[in-house]
Amino acid sequence: SILNVLSEDERIRRGSYQVTVRVWLTHEGRVERIKLASTSGNRELDSAIEQALEKVSRVKEAPPIEMPQPVTLRIVSRG
């Protein structure tokens, strides 16, 4: 879900960057909060990424109950 939202925005898709994202999920898979934990170093790109992440409301599969929160994801684009 997160990668789909990021790939929909050309500013994000064509960039070459690496960011770390923290995601808080409910046991049903609903996204409670998403926050950039590390940035790309480009304020405009980071802003576009944050705006795109605000569109994510749910993930396809709910996390296991014992999964620690937040879930940390490293996203790398070699646009």
All heavy atoms as a GROMACS GRO file, in nm:
protein
  628
    1SER      N    1   0.082  -0.120   0.000
    1SER     CA    2   0.000   0.000   0.000
    1SER      C    3   0.086   0.126   0.000
    1SER      O    4   0.059   0.220  -0.072
    1SER     CB    5  -0.092   0.003   0.122
    1SER     OG    6  -0.178  -0.109   0.121
    2ILE      N    7   0.190   0.125   0.082
    2ILE     CA    8   0.277   0.242   0.092
    2ILE      C    9   0.353   0.263  -0.038
    2ILE      O   10   0.358   0.375  -0.090
    2ILE     CB   11   0.372   0.228   0.212
    2ILE    CG1   12   0.291   0.236   0.342
    2ILE    CG2   13   0.481   0.334   0.209
    2ILE    CD1   14   0.369   0.204   0.467
    3LEU      N   15   0.410   0.158  -0.092
    3LEU     CA   16   0.484   0.172  -0.218
    3LEU      C   17   0.394   0.214  -0.333
    3LEU      O   18   0.436   0.291  -0.419
    3LEU     CB   19   0.557   0.041  -0.250
    3LEU     CG   20   0.669   0.003  -0.154
    3LEU    CD1   21   0.730  -0.130  -0.194
    3LEU    CD2   22   0.774   0.111  -0.146
    4ASN      N   23   0.271   0.166  -0.335
    4ASN     CA   24   0.177   0.206  -0.439
    4ASN      C   25   0.150   0.355  -0.435
    4ASN      O   26   0.148   0.423  -0.538
    4ASN     CB   27   0.046   0.129  -0.428
    4ASN     CG   28   0.059  -0.016  -0.467
    4ASN    OD1   29   0.153  -0.054  -0.538
    4ASN    ND2   30  -0.032  -0.099  -0.422
    5VAL      N   31   0.129   0.408  -0.316
    5VAL     CA   32   0.101   0.551  -0.301
    5VAL      C   33   0.223   0.633  -0.343
    5VAL      O   34   0.210   0.734  -0.412
    5VAL     CB   35   0.061   0.584  -0.155
    5VAL    CG1   36   0.062   0.732  -0.129
    5VAL    CG2   37  -0.076   0.526  -0.125
    6LEU      N   38   0.342   0.588  -0.306
    6LEU     CA   39   0.463   0.662  -0.343
    6LEU      C   40   0.486   0.659  -0.493
    6LEU      O   41   0.530   0.758  -0.551
    6LEU     CB   42   0.584   0.606  -0.268
    6LEU     CG   43   0.584   0.626  -0.117
    6LEU    CD1   44   0.704   0.556  -0.055
    6LEU    CD2   45   0.580   0.773  -0.078
    7SER      N   46   0.455   0.548  -0.557
    7SER     CA   47   0.480   0.537  -0.701
    7SER      C   48   0.380   0.616  -0.785
    7SER      O   49   0.404   0.640  -0.903
    7SER     CB   50   0.482   0.391  -0.745
    7SER     OG   51   0.355   0.333  -0.732
    8GLU      N   52   0.269   0.659  -0.725
    8GLU     CA   53   0.168   0.737  -0.798
    8GLU      C   54   0.212   0.881  -0.822
    8GLU      O   55   0.160   0.948  -0.911
    8GLU     CB   56   0.036   0.737  -0.721
    8GLU     CG   57  -0.034   0.603  -0.722
    8GLU     CD   58  -0.157   0.601  -0.633
    8GLU    OE1   59  -0.189   0.704  -0.568
    8GLU    OE2   60  -0.221   0.495  -0.627
    9ASP      N   61   0.307   0.930  -0.744
    9ASP     CA   62   0.351   1.070  -0.754
    9ASP      C   63   0.482   1.075  -0.831
    9ASP      O   64   0.583   1.020  -0.789
    9ASP     CB   65   0.370   1.126  -0.612
    9ASP     CG   66   0.397   1.275  -0.612
    9ASP    OD1   67   0.479   1.322  -0.694
    9ASP    OD2   68   0.338   1.344  -0.528
   10GLU      N   69   0.482   1.143  -0.946
   10GLU     CA   70   0.601   1.146  -1.030
   10GLU      C   71   0.721   1.212  -0.960
   10GLU      O   72   0.834   1.171  -0.982
   10GLU     CB   73   0.573   1.219  -1.161
   10GLU     CG   74   0.693   1.215  -1.251
   10GLU     CD   75   0.662   1.232  -1.396
   10GLU    OE1   76   0.548   1.209  -1.436
   10GLU    OE2   77   0.753   1.269  -1.469
   11ARG      N   78   0.697   1.312  -0.877
   11ARG     CA   79   0.809   1.376  -0.805
   11ARG      C   80   0.883   1.274  -0.720
   11ARG      O   81   1.005   1.281  -0.706
   11ARG     CB   82   0.759   1.489  -0.715
   11ARG     CG   83   0.690   1.602  -0.786
   11ARG     CD   84   0.626   1.696  -0.687
   11ARG     NE   85   0.521   1.623  -0.612
   11ARG     CZ   86   0.459   1.671  -0.507
   11ARG    NH1   87   0.490   1.791  -0.460
   11ARG    NH2   88   0.365   1.602  -0.445
   12ILE      N   89   0.809   1.180  -0.665
   12ILE     CA   90   0.868   1.078  -0.578
   12ILE      C   91   0.925   0.964  -0.663
   12ILE      O   92   1.035   0.916  -0.638
   12ILE     CB   93   0.762   1.024  -0.480
   12ILE    CG1   94   0.711   1.137  -0.392
   12ILE    CG2   95   0.819   0.911  -0.397
   12ILE    CD1   96   0.587   1.102  -0.312
   13ARG      N   97   0.852   0.923  -0.764
   13ARG     CA   98   0.890   0.809  -0.846
   13ARG      C   99   1.022   0.833  -0.919
   13ARG      O  100   1.104   0.743  -0.930
   13ARG     CB  101   0.779   0.779  -0.946
   13ARG     CG  102   0.801   0.653  -1.025
   13ARG     CD  103   0.684   0.618  -1.117
   13ARG     NE  104   0.650   0.726  -1.207
   13ARG     CZ  105   0.533   0.791  -1.206
   13ARG    NH1  106   0.439   0.759  -1.121
   13ARG    NH2  107   0.508   0.888  -1.292
   14ARG      N  108   1.046   0.952  -0.968
   14ARG     CA  109   1.167   0.978  -1.047
   14ARG      C  110   1.288   1.011  -0.961
   14ARG      O  111   1.399   1.020  -1.010
   14ARG     CB  112   1.142   1.088  -1.148
   14ARG     CG  113   1.124   1.224  -1.085
   14ARG     CD  114   1.111   1.333  -1.188
   14ARG     NE  115   1.095   1.459  -1.117
   14ARG     CZ  116   1.016   1.555  -1.153
   14ARG    NH1  117   0.946   1.545  -1.262
   14ARG    NH2  118   1.008   1.665  -1.082
   15GLY      N  119   1.269   1.029  -0.832
   15GLY     CA  120   1.379   1.065  -0.744
   15GLY      C  121   1.468   0.947  -0.709
   15GLY      O  122   1.428   0.831  -0.720
   16SER      N  123   1.589   0.979  -0.671
   16SER     CA  124   1.682   0.878  -0.621
   16SER      C  125   1.705   0.912  -0.474
   16SER      O  126   1.762   1.017  -0.443
   16SER     CB  127   1.812   0.885  -0.701
   16SER     OG  128   1.901   0.786  -0.656
   17TYR      N  129   1.658   0.826  -0.385
   17TYR     CA  130   1.662   0.860  -0.243
   17TYR      C  131   1.651   0.735  -0.157
   17TYR      O  132   1.621   0.626  -0.205
   17TYR     CB  133   1.547   0.955  -0.207
   17TYR     CG  134   1.410   0.896  -0.234
   17TYR    CD1  135   1.345   0.821  -0.138
   17TYR    CD2  136   1.348   0.914  -0.357
   17TYR    CE1  137   1.220   0.765  -0.164
   17TYR    CE2  138   1.224   0.859  -0.384
   17TYR     CZ  139   1.161   0.785  -0.287
   17TYR     OH  140   1.039   0.729  -0.312
   18GLN      N  141   1.675   0.756  -0.029
   18GLN     CA  142   1.654   0.652   0.072
   18GLN      C  143   1.594   0.722   0.194
   18GLN      O  144   1.648   0.822   0.240
   18GLN     CB  145   1.788   0.588   0.108
   18GLN     CG  146   1.778   0.487   0.219
   18GLN     CD  147   1.913   0.420   0.243
   18GLN    OE1  148   1.973   0.370   0.151
   18GLN    NE2  149   1.957   0.422   0.367
   19VAL      N  150   1.483   0.671   0.243
   19VAL     CA  151   1.420   0.724   0.364
   19VAL      C  152   1.380   0.607   0.454
   19VAL      O  153   1.363   0.495   0.407
   19VAL     CB  154   1.294   0.810   0.333
   19VAL    CG1  155   1.330   0.936   0.257
   19VAL    CG2  156   1.188   0.731   0.260
   20THR      N  157   1.366   0.638   0.580
   20THR     CA  158   1.314   0.541   0.676
   20THR      C  159   1.182   0.594   0.726
   20THR      O  160   1.171   0.712   0.761
   20THR     CB  161   1.412   0.521   0.794
   20THR    OG1  162   1.538   0.481   0.740
   20THR    CG2  163   1.362   0.416   0.890
   21VAL      N  164   1.081   0.507   0.727
   21VAL     CA  165   0.946   0.545   0.765
   21VAL      C  166   0.902   0.459   0.884
   21VAL      O  167   0.926   0.338   0.886
   21VAL     CB  168   0.848   0.522   0.646
   21VAL    CG1  169   0.707   0.555   0.684
   21VAL    CG2  170   0.892   0.603   0.526
   22ARG      N  171   0.841   0.522   0.982
   22ARG     CA  172   0.782   0.449   1.094
   22ARG      C  173   0.631   0.449   1.076
   22ARG      O  174   0.570   0.552   1.050
   22ARG     CB  175   0.820   0.513   1.226
   22ARG     CG  176   0.967   0.495   1.255
   22ARG     CD  177   1.000   0.520   1.400
   22ARG     NE  178   1.140   0.490   1.421
   22ARG     CZ  179   1.228   0.578   1.462
   22ARG    NH1  180   1.192   0.700   1.491
   22ARG    NH2  181   1.354   0.541   1.477
   23VAL      N  182   0.571   0.329   1.093
   23VAL     CA  183   0.427   0.312   1.072
   23VAL      C  184   0.367   0.247   1.196
   23VAL      O  185   0.414   0.143   1.241
   23VAL     CB  186   0.400   0.222   0.949
   23VAL    CG1  187   0.251   0.211   0.924
   23VAL    CG2  188   0.473   0.272   0.826
   24TRP      N  189   0.263   0.310   1.249
   24TRP     CA  190   0.188   0.254   1.361
   24TRP      C  191   0.059   0.196   1.305
   24TRP      O  192  -0.015   0.266   1.237
   24TRP     CB  193   0.156   0.362   1.463
   24TRP     CG  194   0.273   0.405   1.545
   24TRP    CD1  195   0.305   0.362   1.671
   24TRP    CD2  196   0.373   0.502   1.510
   24TRP    NE1  197   0.418   0.426   1.715
   24TRP    CE2  198   0.462   0.512   1.618
   24TRP    CE3  199   0.397   0.581   1.397
   24TRP    CZ2  200   0.573   0.596   1.618
   24TRP    CZ3  201   0.507   0.665   1.395
   24TRP    CH2  202   0.593   0.672   1.505
   25LEU      N  203   0.034   0.068   1.333
   25LEU     CA  204  -0.082  -0.003   1.279
   25LEU      C  205  -0.169  -0.057   1.391
   25LEU      O  206  -0.119  -0.098   1.495
   25LEU     CB  207  -0.036  -0.121   1.193
   25LEU     CG  208   0.055  -0.089   1.075
   25LEU    CD1  209   0.120  -0.215   1.023
   25LEU    CD2  210  -0.026  -0.021   0.966
   26THR      N  211  -0.298  -0.060   1.364
   26THR     CA  212  -0.389  -0.128   1.457
   26THR      C  213  -0.383  -0.277   1.427
   26THR      O  214  -0.330  -0.319   1.323
   26THR     CB  215  -0.534  -0.080   1.440
   26THR    OG1  216  -0.580  -0.121   1.310
   26THR    CG2  217  -0.546   0.071   1.457
   27HIS      N  218  -0.441  -0.358   1.514
   27HIS     CA  219  -0.439  -0.502   1.489
   27HIS      C  220  -0.526  -0.542   1.369
   27HIS      O  221  -0.515  -0.653   1.320
   27HIS     CB  222  -0.478  -0.581   1.615
   27HIS     CG  223  -0.616  -0.556   1.664
   27HIS    ND1  224  -0.647  -0.450   1.745
   27HIS    CD2  225  -0.731  -0.624   1.643
   27HIS    CE1  226  -0.777  -0.453   1.771
   27HIS    NE2  227  -0.830  -0.557   1.711
   28GLU      N  228  -0.609  -0.449   1.318
   28GLU     CA  229  -0.687  -0.475   1.197
   28GLU      C  230  -0.613  -0.436   1.069
   28GLU      O  231  -0.662  -0.459   0.960
   28GLU     CB  232  -0.820  -0.397   1.198
   28GLU     CG  233  -0.914  -0.433   1.310
   28GLU     CD  234  -0.898  -0.337   1.428
   28GLU    OE1  235  -0.831  -0.233   1.415
   28GLU    OE2  236  -0.952  -0.369   1.535
   29GLY      N  237  -0.498  -0.368   1.084
   29GLY     CA  238  -0.423  -0.324   0.967
   29GLY      C  239  -0.448  -0.180   0.928
   29GLY      O  240  -0.401  -0.133   0.826
   30ARG      N  241  -0.522  -0.107   1.011
   30ARG     CA  242  -0.547   0.034   0.984
   30ARG      C  243  -0.424   0.114   1.026
   30ARG      O  244  -0.364   0.088   1.130
   30ARG     CB  245  -0.670   0.082   1.060
   30ARG     CG  246  -0.715   0.222   1.024
   30ARG     CD  247  -0.846   0.258   1.092
   30ARG     NE  248  -0.848   0.231   1.235
   30ARG     CZ  249  -0.794   0.310   1.328
   30ARG    NH1  250  -0.732   0.420   1.294
   30ARG    NH2  251  -0.802   0.277   1.455
   31VAL      N  252  -0.386   0.211   0.945
   31VAL     CA  253  -0.271   0.296   0.975
   31VAL      C  254  -0.315   0.406   1.072
   31VAL      O  255  -0.404   0.484   1.040
   31VAL     CB  256  -0.212   0.357   0.846
   31VAL    CG1  257  -0.100   0.453   0.879
   31VAL    CG2  258  -0.164   0.248   0.753
   32GLU      N  259  -0.254   0.409   1.188
   32GLU     CA  260  -0.284   0.513   1.285
   32GLU      C  261  -0.196   0.635   1.264
   32GLU      O  262  -0.239   0.749   1.282
   32GLU     CB  263  -0.262   0.462   1.428
   32GLU     CG  264  -0.363   0.362   1.472
   32GLU     CD  265  -0.347   0.324   1.618
   32GLU    OE1  266  -0.232   0.300   1.661
   32GLU    OE2  267  -0.449   0.319   1.688
   33ARG      N  268  -0.070   0.610   1.224
   33ARG     CA  269   0.026   0.720   1.210
   33ARG      C  270   0.141   0.674   1.122
   33ARG      O  271   0.181   0.558   1.128
   33ARG     CB  272   0.076   0.758   1.348
   33ARG     CG  273   0.173   0.871   1.352
   33ARG     CD  274   0.206   0.904   1.497
   33ARG     NE  275   0.315   0.997   1.501
   33ARG     CZ  276   0.399   1.009   1.600
   33ARG    NH1  277   0.388   0.932   1.706
   33ARG    NH2  278   0.497   1.096   1.595
   34ILE      N  279   0.194   0.764   1.041
   34ILE     CA  280   0.314   0.739   0.962
   34ILE      C  281   0.404   0.861   0.977
   34ILE      O  282   0.358   0.975   0.967
   34ILE     CB  283   0.283   0.716   0.813
   34ILE    CG1  284   0.198   0.592   0.792
   34ILE    CG2  285   0.413   0.703   0.733
   34ILE    CD1  286   0.166   0.562   0.648
   35LYS      N  287   0.532   0.835   1.000
   35LYS     CA  288   0.626   0.946   1.020
   35LYS      C  289   0.760   0.912   0.956
   35LYS      O  290   0.808   0.800   0.966
   35LYS     CB  291   0.646   0.971   1.169
   35LYS     CG  292   0.738   1.084   1.201
   35LYS     CD  293   0.751   1.104   1.349
   35LYS     CE  294   0.847   1.219   1.374
   35LYS     NZ  295   0.872   1.240   1.513
   36LEU      N  296   0.821   1.012   0.890
   36LEU     CA  297   0.956   0.993   0.838
   36LEU      C  298   1.052   0.988   0.956
   36LEU      O  299   1.054   1.078   1.038
   36LEU     CB  300   0.997   1.109   0.746
   36LEU     CG  301   0.942   1.112   0.605
   36LEU    CD1  302   0.997   1.233   0.530
   36LEU    CD2  303   0.974   0.986   0.530
   37ALA      N  304   1.132   0.883   0.963
   37ALA     CA  305   1.231   0.870   1.069
   37ALA      C  306   1.366   0.921   1.022
   37ALA      O  307   1.447   0.969   1.101
   37ALA     CB  308   1.244   0.725   1.114
   38SER      N  309   1.392   0.910   0.892
   38SER     CA  310   1.511   0.970   0.831
   38SER      C  311   1.467   1.029   0.698
   38SER      O  312   1.373   0.981   0.635
   38SER     CB  313   1.622   0.868   0.811
   38SER     OG  314   1.590   0.777   0.709
   39THR      N  315   1.533   1.132   0.656
   39THR     CA  316   1.491   1.205   0.537
   39THR      C  317   1.583   1.177   0.419
   39THR      O  318   1.691   1.121   0.435
   39THR     CB  319   1.487   1.357   0.563
   39THR    OG1  320   1.621   1.403   0.579
   39THR    CG2  321   1.404   1.389   0.686
   40SER      N  322   1.540   1.223   0.305
   40SER     CA  323   1.618   1.209   0.182
   40SER      C  324   1.727   1.316   0.173
   40SER      O  325   1.818   1.304   0.092
   40SER     CB  326   1.526   1.221   0.061
   40SER     OG  327   1.475   1.354   0.052
   41GLY      N  328   1.713   1.420   0.252
   41GLY     CA  329   1.805   1.533   0.242
   41GLY      C  330   1.753   1.643   0.150
   41GLY      O  331   1.813   1.748   0.137
   42ASN      N  332   1.640   1.618   0.086
   42ASN     CA  333   1.578   1.713  -0.005
   42ASN      C  334   1.442   1.751   0.054
   42ASN      O  335   1.351   1.668   0.058
   42ASN     CB  336   1.564   1.650  -0.144
   42ASN     CG  337   1.494   1.737  -0.244
   42ASN    OD1  338   1.400   1.809  -0.212
   42ASN    ND2  339   1.539   1.729  -0.368
   43ARG      N  340   1.428   1.876   0.098
   43ARG     CA  341   1.304   1.917   0.166
   43ARG      C  342   1.180   1.901   0.079
   43ARG      O  343   1.075   1.861   0.126
   43ARG     CB  344   1.315   2.062   0.213
   43ARG     CG  345   1.405   2.077   0.331
   43ARG     CD  346   1.404   2.219   0.379
   43ARG     NE  347   1.505   2.236   0.483
   43ARG     CZ  348   1.521   2.344   0.553
   43ARG    NH1  349   1.444   2.449   0.529
   43ARG    NH2  350   1.614   2.352   0.645
   44GLU      N  351   1.191   1.936  -0.049
   44GLU     CA  352   1.076   1.925  -0.138
   44GLU      C  353   1.034   1.780  -0.156
   44GLU      O  354   0.915   1.747  -0.154
   44GLU     CB  355   1.107   1.989  -0.274
   44GLU     CG  356   1.116   2.140  -0.268
   44GLU     CD  357   1.149   2.201  -0.404
   44GLU    OE1  358   1.120   2.137  -0.507
   44GLU    OE2  359   1.204   2.312  -0.404
   45LEU      N  360   1.132   1.692  -0.173
   45LEU     CA  361   1.102   1.550  -0.189
   45LEU      C  362   1.044   1.493  -0.060
   45LEU      O  363   0.945   1.420  -0.064
   45LEU     CB  364   1.229   1.474  -0.228
   45LEU     CG  365   1.214   1.324  -0.248
   45LEU    CD1  366   1.112   1.292  -0.357
   45LEU    CD2  367   1.349   1.262  -0.282
   46ASP      N  368   1.100   1.530   0.054
   46ASP     CA  369   1.047   1.483   0.182
   46ASP      C  370   0.904   1.528   0.202
   46ASP      O  371   0.820   1.451   0.248
   46ASP     CB  372   1.133   1.535   0.299
   46ASP     CG  373   1.271   1.472   0.302
   46ASP    OD1  374   1.291   1.366   0.240
   46ASP    OD2  375   1.359   1.530   0.367
   47SER      N  376   0.874   1.651   0.164
   47SER     CA  377   0.738   1.702   0.175
   47SER      C  378   0.643   1.623   0.085
   47SER      O  379   0.532   1.587   0.127
   47SER     CB  380   0.734   1.850   0.137
   47SER     OG  381   0.603   1.900   0.143
   48ALA      N  382   0.686   1.592  -0.036
   48ALA     CA  383   0.603   1.513  -0.128
   48ALA      C  384   0.580   1.373  -0.072
   48ALA      O  385   0.469   1.319  -0.079
   48ALA     CB  386   0.669   1.505  -0.266
   49ILE      N  387   0.684   1.314  -0.014
   49ILE     CA  388   0.671   1.181   0.046
   49ILE      C  389   0.572   1.185   0.162
   49ILE      O  390   0.484   1.099   0.173
   49ILE     CB  391   0.809   1.128   0.091
   49ILE    CG1  392   0.895   1.098  -0.032
   49ILE    CG2  393   0.793   1.003   0.178
   49ILE    CD1  394   1.041   1.068   0.000
   50GLU      N  395   0.585   1.284   0.249
   50GLU     CA  396   0.494   1.295   0.364
   50GLU      C  397   0.350   1.313   0.317
   50GLU      O  398   0.258   1.253   0.373
   50GLU     CB  399   0.537   1.410   0.454
   50GLU     CG  400   0.663   1.378   0.531
   50GLU     CD  401   0.714   1.495   0.615
   50GLU    OE1  402   0.698   1.612   0.572
   50GLU    OE2  403   0.768   1.468   0.723
   51GLN      N  404   0.328   1.396   0.215
   51GLN     CA  405   0.193   1.418   0.163
   51GLN      C  406   0.136   1.288   0.106
   51GLN      O  407   0.018   1.256   0.125
   51GLN     CB  408   0.194   1.526   0.056
   51GLN     CG  409   0.217   1.664   0.112
   51GLN     CD  410   0.235   1.768   0.002
   51GLN    OE1  411   0.212   1.741  -0.115
   51GLN    NE2  412   0.280   1.887   0.041
   52ALA      N  413   0.218   1.212   0.035
   52ALA     CA  414   0.173   1.085  -0.021
   52ALA      C  415   0.139   0.986   0.090
   52ALA      O  416   0.038   0.915   0.083
   52ALA     CB  417   0.279   1.028  -0.114
   53LEU      N  418   0.222   0.981   0.194
   53LEU     CA  419   0.200   0.887   0.303
   53LEU      C  420   0.070   0.915   0.378
   53LEU      O  421   0.009   0.824   0.434
   53LEU     CB  422   0.318   0.889   0.400
   53LEU     CG  423   0.450   0.834   0.345
   53LEU    CD1  424   0.562   0.854   0.446
   53LEU    CD2  425   0.437   0.688   0.306
   54GLU      N  426   0.026   1.041   0.378
   54GLU     CA  427  -0.100   1.077   0.445
   54GLU      C  428  -0.219   1.007   0.380
   54GLU      O  429  -0.324   0.993   0.441
   54GLU     CB  430  -0.120   1.228   0.442
   54GLU     CG  431  -0.026   1.302   0.535
   54GLU     CD  432  -0.038   1.453   0.524
   54GLU    OE1  433  -0.122   1.502   0.445
   54GLU    OE2  434   0.038   1.521   0.594
   55LYS      N  435  -0.204   0.961   0.256
   55LYS     CA  436  -0.313   0.894   0.184
   55LYS      C  437  -0.329   0.748   0.224
   55LYS      O  438  -0.429   0.686   0.192
   55LYS     CB  439  -0.288   0.902   0.034
   55LYS     CG  440  -0.285   1.042  -0.021
   55LYS     CD  441  -0.250   1.040  -0.167
   55LYS     CE  442  -0.235   1.182  -0.221
   55LYS     NZ  443  -0.188   1.181  -0.360
   56VAL      N  444  -0.229   0.692   0.292
   56VAL     CA  445  -0.233   0.551   0.329
   56VAL      C  446  -0.319   0.537   0.454
   56VAL      O  447  -0.289   0.594   0.558
   56VAL     CB  448  -0.092   0.495   0.356
   56VAL    CG1  449  -0.099   0.349   0.398
   56VAL    CG2  450  -0.003   0.513   0.234
   57SER      N  451  -0.426   0.460   0.444
   57SER     CA  452  -0.515   0.443   0.559
   57SER      C  453  -0.518   0.300   0.610
   57SER      O  454  -0.561   0.274   0.722
   57SER     CB  455  -0.657   0.487   0.524
   57SER     OG  456  -0.707   0.406   0.419
   58ARG      N  457  -0.470   0.208   0.528
   58ARG     CA  458  -0.477   0.065   0.563
   58ARG      C  459  -0.370  -0.011   0.486
   58ARG      O  460  -0.333   0.029   0.377
   58ARG     CB  461  -0.616   0.015   0.526
   58ARG     CG  462  -0.646  -0.124   0.567
   58ARG     CD  463  -0.796  -0.154   0.543
   58ARG     NE  464  -0.843  -0.252   0.635
   58ARG     CZ  465  -0.866  -0.234   0.765
   58ARG    NH1  466  -0.848  -0.118   0.820
   58ARG    NH2  467  -0.909  -0.331   0.839
   59VAL      N  468  -0.323  -0.121   0.544
   59VAL     CA  469  -0.232  -0.211   0.474
   59VAL      C  470  -0.308  -0.338   0.437
   59VAL      O  471  -0.412  -0.368   0.497
   59VAL     CB  472  -0.106  -0.244   0.558
   59VAL    CG1  473  -0.021  -0.120   0.578
   59VAL    CG2  474  -0.143  -0.305   0.692
   60LYS      N  475  -0.258  -0.411   0.338
   60LYS     CA  476  -0.330  -0.528   0.289
   60LYS      C  477  -0.350  -0.634   0.396
   60LYS      O  478  -0.456  -0.692   0.408
   60LYS     CB  479  -0.256  -0.589   0.170
   60LYS     CG  480  -0.268  -0.508   0.045
   60LYS     CD  481  -0.200  -0.578  -0.070
   60LYS     CE  482  -0.209  -0.494  -0.196
   60LYS     NZ  483  -0.144  -0.560  -0.308
   61GLU      N  484  -0.244  -0.662   0.472
   61GLU     CA  485  -0.252  -0.765   0.574
   61GLU      C  486  -0.230  -0.704   0.711
   61GLU      O  487  -0.136  -0.626   0.730
   61GLU     CB  488  -0.148  -0.873   0.549
   61GLU     CG  489  -0.175  -0.956   0.427
   61GLU     CD  490  -0.076  -1.071   0.414
   61GLU    OE1  491  -0.036  -1.127   0.517
   61GLU    OE2  492  -0.041  -1.102   0.300
   62ALA      N  493  -0.312  -0.740   0.804
   62ALA     CA  494  -0.295  -0.693   0.942
   62ALA      C  495  -0.167  -0.756   0.999
   62ALA      O  496  -0.133  -0.869   0.967
   62ALA     CB  497  -0.415  -0.734   1.026
   63PRO      N  498  -0.097  -0.681   1.082
   63PRO     CA  499   0.026  -0.734   1.141
   63PRO      C  500  -0.006  -0.837   1.250
   63PRO      O  501  -0.114  -0.834   1.308
   63PRO     CB  502   0.092  -0.610   1.202
   63PRO     CG  503  -0.023  -0.523   1.236
   63PRO     CD  504  -0.125  -0.545   1.128
   64PRO      N  505   0.089  -0.926   1.277
   64PRO     CA  506   0.069  -1.017   1.390
   64PRO      C  507   0.054  -0.936   1.519
   64PRO      O  508   0.115  -0.830   1.534
   64PRO     CB  509   0.198  -1.100   1.393
   64PRO     CG  510   0.260  -1.082   1.259
   64PRO     CD  511   0.214  -0.949   1.208
   65ILE      N  512  -0.026  -0.986   1.611
   65ILE     CA  513  -0.052  -0.913   1.736
   65ILE      C  514   0.076  -0.884   1.811
   65ILE      O  515   0.090  -0.777   1.871
   65ILE     CB  516  -0.152  -0.991   1.823
   65ILE    CG1  517  -0.288  -0.993   1.754
   65ILE    CG2  518  -0.163  -0.932   1.963
   65ILE    CD1  519  -0.390  -1.081   1.821
   66GLU      N  520   0.172  -0.975   1.807
   66GLU     CA  521   0.295  -0.958   1.883
   66GLU      C  522   0.399  -0.868   1.814
   66GLU      O  523   0.505  -0.842   1.869
   66GLU     CB  524   0.358  -1.095   1.915
   66GLU     CG  525   0.406  -1.172   1.794
   66GLU     CD  526   0.298  -1.252   1.723
   66GLU    OE1  527   0.181  -1.256   1.768
   66GLU    OE2  528   0.330  -1.312   1.619
   67MET      N  529   0.369  -0.818   1.695
   67MET     CA  530   0.464  -0.733   1.623
   67MET      C  531   0.483  -0.601   1.697
   67MET      O  532   0.386  -0.532   1.727
   67MET     CB  533   0.417  -0.705   1.481
   67MET     CG  534   0.515  -0.618   1.403
   67MET     SD  535   0.463  -0.594   1.233
   67MET     CE  536   0.518  -0.748   1.162
   68PRO      N  537   0.608  -0.566   1.727
   68PRO     CA  538   0.633  -0.439   1.796
   68PRO      C  539   0.593  -0.320   1.708
   68PRO      O  540   0.605  -0.327   1.586
   68PRO     CB  541   0.783  -0.439   1.822
   68PRO     CG  542   0.837  -0.568   1.774
   68PRO     CD  543   0.729  -0.641   1.702
   69GLN      N  544   0.548  -0.215   1.773
   69GLN     CA  545   0.511  -0.093   1.703
   69GLN      C  546   0.607   0.019   1.744
   69GLN      O  547   0.649   0.021   1.858
   69GLN     CB  548   0.367  -0.053   1.739
   69GLN     CG  549   0.263  -0.155   1.701
   69GLN     CD  550   0.237  -0.160   1.553
   69GLN    OE1  551   0.238  -0.060   1.484
   69GLN    NE2  552   0.214  -0.278   1.502
   70PRO      N  553   0.643   0.108   1.658
   70PRO     CA  554   0.603   0.117   1.518
   70PRO      C  555   0.682   0.018   1.433
   70PRO      O  556   0.790  -0.027   1.470
   70PRO     CB  557   0.638   0.260   1.482
   70PRO     CG  558   0.756   0.293   1.567
   70PRO     CD  559   0.731   0.220   1.697
   71VAL      N  560   0.628  -0.009   1.315
   71VAL     CA  561   0.697  -0.089   1.216
   71VAL      C  562   0.789   0.008   1.141
   71VAL      O  563   0.747   0.116   1.102
   71VAL     CB  564   0.596  -0.154   1.117
   71VAL    CG1  565   0.668  -0.229   1.007
   71VAL    CG2  566   0.499  -0.243   1.193
   72THR      N  567   0.914  -0.030   1.124
   72THR     CA  568   1.009   0.057   1.056
   72THR      C  569   1.038   0.001   0.918
   72THR      O  570   1.072  -0.116   0.903
   72THR     CB  571   1.140   0.068   1.137
   72THR    OG1  572   1.110   0.118   1.268
   72THR    CG2  573   1.239   0.161   1.070
   73LEU      N  574   1.022   0.087   0.817
   73LEU     CA  575   1.046   0.049   0.678
   73LEU      C  576   1.154   0.137   0.619
   73LEU      O  577   1.153   0.258   0.639
   73LEU     CB  578   0.919   0.067   0.594
   73LEU     CG  579   0.793  -0.004   0.641
   73LEU    CD1  580   0.675   0.044   0.558
   73LEU    CD2  581   0.810  -0.154   0.630
   74ARG      N  582   1.246   0.078   0.546
   74ARG     CA  583   1.345   0.154   0.469
   74ARG      C  584   1.301   0.150   0.324
   74ARG      O  585   1.282   0.042   0.268
   74ARG     CB  586   1.483   0.095   0.485
   74ARG     CG  587   1.588   0.176   0.409
   74ARG     CD  588   1.725   0.130   0.445
   74ARG     NE  589   1.735   0.136   0.590
   74ARG     CZ  590   1.826   0.206   0.656
   74ARG    NH1  591   1.915   0.274   0.588
   74ARG    NH2  592   1.829   0.207   0.787
   75ILE      N  593   1.284   0.265   0.265
   75ILE     CA  594   1.239   0.275   0.127
   75ILE      C  595   1.354   0.334   0.045
   75ILE      O  596   1.404   0.442   0.077
   75ILE     CB  597   1.113   0.364   0.116
   75ILE    CG1  598   1.001   0.301   0.201
   75ILE    CG2  599   1.071   0.380  -0.030
   75ILE    CD1  600   0.881   0.389   0.216
   76VAL      N  601   1.392   0.262  -0.059
   76VAL     CA  602   1.503   0.305  -0.145
   76VAL      C  603   1.451   0.317  -0.288
   76VAL      O  604   1.389   0.224  -0.338
   76VAL     CB  605   1.620   0.203  -0.139
   76VAL    CG1  606   1.733   0.246  -0.231
   76VAL    CG2  607   1.670   0.186   0.004
   77SER      N  608   1.477   0.430  -0.350
   77SER     CA  609   1.438   0.451  -0.489
   77SER      C  610   1.564   0.487  -0.568
   77SER      O  611   1.642   0.571  -0.527
   77SER     CB  612   1.337   0.564  -0.499
   77SER     OG  613   1.312   0.592  -0.637
   78ARG      N  614   1.578   0.422  -0.679
   78ARG     CA  615   1.691   0.449  -0.766
   78ARG      C  616   1.642   0.508  -0.898
   78ARG      O  617   1.685   0.470  -1.005
   78ARG     CB  618   1.771   0.322  -0.790
   78ARG     CG  619   1.839   0.274  -0.664
   78ARG     CD  620   1.911   0.143  -0.689
   78ARG     NE  621   1.984   0.098  -0.573
   78ARG     CZ  622   1.933   0.033  -0.468
   78ARG    NH1  623   1.803   0.008  -0.466
   78ARG    NH2  624   2.006  -0.006  -0.369
   79GLY      N  625   1.544   0.601  -0.884
   79GLY     CA  626   1.479   0.664  -0.997
   79GLY      C  627   1.573   0.710  -1.099
   79GLY      O  628   1.572   0.721  -1.210
   0.00000   0.00000   0.00000
